[in-house]
Amino acid sequence: MTEIIVGLQGQPPANSIKGMPFLAGQSNVAACAKHFVGDGGTTNGIDENNTVSSFKRLVNTHMTPYFDAIEKGVSTIMISYSSWNGVKMHTNRFLISHVLKKQLGFKIGKLLTE
């Protein structure tokens, strides 16, 4: 599914740094990976609800698409309205600052909210 990133943003130059957001020109648009993270695993599938899981399950089940999207140079990531173990994603410093920015390396792209 992440192949659409290059289709939207354009092909990065061969010598570009892997994972660096890239937009080829005025006829291209920035791709956005939505909704970081756990949005599809909320209790009873209720929109904007709580995802109850261990960190390991959150990573292995819900975070894997973001690994590939960041590697392909996605320009933006939208943070989910949902919560993880009772903490709203918009305020989850651990998942946004430590995991997304430091561990996954999404430092240059833009974070969005709904």
C-alpha positions in Angstrom: 0.0 0.0 0.0 2.9 2.4 0.6 3.8 2.3 -3.1 1.2 5.1 -3.5 3.7 7.5 -1.6 6.0 7.6 -4.6 3.0 7.9 -6.9 1.8 11.0 -5.0 5.1 12.7 -4.1 7.2 11.6 -7.1 10.3 9.5 -7.4 13.1 10.7 -5.1 16.6 11.1 -6.7 18.8 8.0 -6.6 21.3 9.7 -4.3 18.6 10.9 -1.7 18.7 9.7 1.9 16.3 6.9 2.5 13.4 8.0 4.7 13.9 11.7 3.8 10.5 13.3 2.9 10.6 14.3 -0.8 8.2 16.2 -3.1 9.1 16.1 -6.8 7.4 19.3 -7.9 4.3 21.4 -8.4 2.3 18.6 -10.0 2.9 16.3 -7.0 1.2 16.3 -3.6 2.4 15.3 -0.1 1.3 11.8 1.0 -0.1 11.4 4.5 0.1 8.2 6.6 -3.1 8.1 8.8 -3.9 7.6 11.8 -1.0 7.1 14.1 -1.4 4.7 15.8 -3.8 1.9 16.9 -6.9 3.6 15.3 -8.0 0.3 13.8 -7.8 -1.6 17.1 -10.1 0.4 19.3 -12.4 -1.3 21.8 -15.5 -2.7 19.9 -14.2 -0.8 16.8 -15.7 2.4 18.0 -14.3 5.5 16.3 -12.1 7.8 18.4 -12.1 5.1 21.2 -9.4 3.4 23.2 -6.9 0.8 22.0 -6.1 -1.5 24.9 -2.9 -3.5 24.2 0.7 -4.0 25.2 3.4 -2.0 23.6 4.6 -5.1 21.7 1.2 -5.8 20.3 0.8 -2.1 19.3 4.1 -2.2 17.4 3.6 -5.6 15.8 -0.1 -5.1 14.8 -0.6 -1.4 14.3 2.7 0.3 13.7 4.3 -1.8 11.0 2.8 0.2 8.1 4.5 3.3 9.4 7.9 1.6 9.2 7.5 1.3 5.5 5.8 4.6 4.9 8.7 6.5 6.7 11.3 4.5 4.8 9.6 5.5 1.5 9.8 9.2 2.6 6.2 10.0 3.5 5.9 13.7 4.0 3.2 13.9 6.7 1.7 11.7 9.4 -1.7 12.4 10.9 -2.0 11.6 14.6 -5.1 9.6 15.6 -8.0 10.9 17.7 -8.0 7.6 19.5 -6.3 6.7 22.8 -3.8 3.9 23.7 -4.4 2.4 27.1 -6.4 5.5 28.1 -3.9 8.2 26.9 -5.0 10.3 24.0 -2.7 9.9 21.1 -2.4 13.7 20.6 -0.9 14.0 24.1 1.2 10.7 24.1 4.7 12.1 24.3 6.2 8.6 24.5 4.7 7.4 21.2 5.0 10.7 19.3 8.4 12.0 20.5 10.3 8.9 21.5 8.9 6.2 19.2 7.8 8.1 16.0 10.5 10.8 16.0 13.5 9.1 17.6 13.1 5.4 17.0 11.4 5.5 13.7 13.3 8.6 12.5 10.3 10.7 11.4 12.1 14.0 12.3 11.7 16.2 9.2 8.2 15.4 8.0 5.1 17.2 9.3 2.7 15.9 12.0 -0.9 16.7 11.4 -4.1 16.6 13.5 -7.6 16.2 12.4 
